[in-house]
Amino acid sequence: MRVLAVEVKGASRLNLRFSDGFCGEIDLEPTFSPGDVLRDPAVFVRAKCNGLTVEWPGGIDYCPDTLRTWCEAGCIVALEEPHAQSA
């Protein structure tokens, strides 16, 4: 899976087109840590497609498969459920 196109849609939202033709929009704000450089709109707007995924200056990127999962879900979702512990 690859991201073929990206459009910034605000301070933390991206519109993405994937290699299989799927398009989706996702708000990445929930993934930002308190001091995350991507919280700065002047940095976030610099998102670009590198032929595999979306990246920002400094080598910041997200896994394209993760972005696709989040776009399909319409929100940021945990990719793994915590394992139940036996009593």
C-alpha positions, 0 to 999 in steps of 0.5 A: 500500500502506498500513498499517492497524493496528499492534500492538507485540509486544516491544522491536522487533517489530511485528504489521502489517495492510496495506490488502490484508488481508495481516498479518505480523510483523517485527523491526525491530531489525536496522534500528536504528543504535547510538544509534537512539532506537527502541532504547529500549522506552519509545519503540518502544512508542509506535508508531502507525498514521497512516493510511499507515504506522507512525510514532513521535514525532519523525516516525520512520517506515518506508515501508509497501511496505518493511515489507510486503516485510520481512513477506513475507520474514519478516526484514529484507532488502536491497531492492536487490542491489549491482551487480556491477562489471566487471573 
